[in-house]
Amino acid sequence: DYGKDVIGTLNLFQLIKRILNSVPELEQLRLSSIDCAEISEDFFPLLDNKKLMPHFHLSLQSGNNLILKRMKRRHTKQQAIEFCKKVRNYRNDVVFGADFIAGFPTETDEMFEDSIDLIKKCNLTHLHVFPFSVRKSTPAANMPQVSSDVIKKRAKILRDLGTVNLKKYLKNQIGSKVRVLIEQVKNTISIGKSQYFTKIEIAQKLKEGSIVDCIITDVHENILKADLIS
């Protein structure tokens, strides 16, 4: 919603372009959660700039259009699929994460299957799954509720699917080159995030805040191991 309170056509993506052009010493810029219903055409040319990190976390919540409407979300399942496809056409190394709510009121088994289908079609690898919980005085609290057992079961199914996708992605990263932002140093282990938002460990003591080039050598418990490229 950035810029909507300003007269003119200013939007978030024009701001990003201005930052990238005006701050040449900035090495990386990462977007956090974005809504694919609010993406303007100004966004896509930004993908050509390698300083913009190729990981985007989408606020999807469900893959069923009726549930999305009841959640008052502004996008449809097809919009989400088309957005991921279009982004990958601009930048084929991009990865996506997403938020999902399992067991929203009135969600049937068939509706839930739409969420599974969406995860598969968009190849989502970084999932945040939340079991629905009632909040008093909200419209959802007055809708027919899904049983707690079913909610827990559906949340587990989504988390398991996300884990499978993530493990497959991490395994395929072995042998690839990445740039790592060092966030923490523990003894002789440096820990950070790659441009793909994957957790990386390097068996060397490096400076926090530094950005280093590495090659992925292994993966253990969803953490990638890497060696510095000298």
Residue, then its C-alpha position, 0 to 999 in steps of 0.5 A: d500500500y506504499g504511496k497510496d496516501v500520496i498524490g500521483t503514481l508513487n508505489l513500492f516498486q518505484l521506491i525500490k528502483r529509486i533505492l537501487n539507482s541512488v544507493p550504489e553501495l547497497e549490495q542486497l535488497r530483500l522484500s519480505s511478505i508481498d501480496c500478488a494482488e497488489i503487484s504492478e508492472d513496475f515490479f517485473p523489470l526490477l527482477d533484472n537487477k541482481k541486487l534484488m534478492p530472488h526470494f519472495h514470500l507470498s501472503l497466500q493463505s489458501g488455494n481455494n477461491l471461495i475460502l480466499k473470498r471469505m478471508k477477504r483476500r484480494h487475489t485468486k488461486q490463478q493469480a498466484i500461479e500466474f504471478c509465480k510463473k511470470v516472475r520465473n520467466y524473468r528470473n529462473d533462479v527465484v524461490f518462493g515461500a508462502d503463508f497458509i492457514a489450515g482449516f479456515p471455517t467452511e473449508t472442506d476436504e475438496m477446498f483444502e486440496d486446492s491449497i495442496d495443488l497450489i503449493k505443487k503448481c507454484n513449487l513453494t519451498h519456504l512454507h509458514v503454516f498456521p492452524f486456524s484459531v478462532r478470534k472473538s468478534t471476527p466474521a470468521a468466528n461466526m462461520p461454521q467451524v472445522s474440527s480441531d482434529v481436522i485442522k491439526k491434520r491439514a496443517k501437518i499435511l501442508r507442513d510435510l509437503g513444504t518440508v519435502n519441497l524444501k529438502k529437494y530444493l536444498k539437495n539440488q543446491i549442492g555444488s552451486k555458488v551462492r552469496v551469503l550475508i553473515e548474520q551470526v558467528k558462533n566460535t569458528i562457525s559463521i551462519g548466514k542467509s544466501q540470496y535464496f533465503t536458505k540458512i548457510e553454515i561456513a566453518q570459518k570465523l567471518k565478520e558479521g554483516s559481511i557478504v561472501d561468495c561460497i560454494i554449497t558442499d552439503v546439507h544437514e537438517n535443512i542447513l546448507k554447508a558451504d566453503l568460501i570461494s577464494 
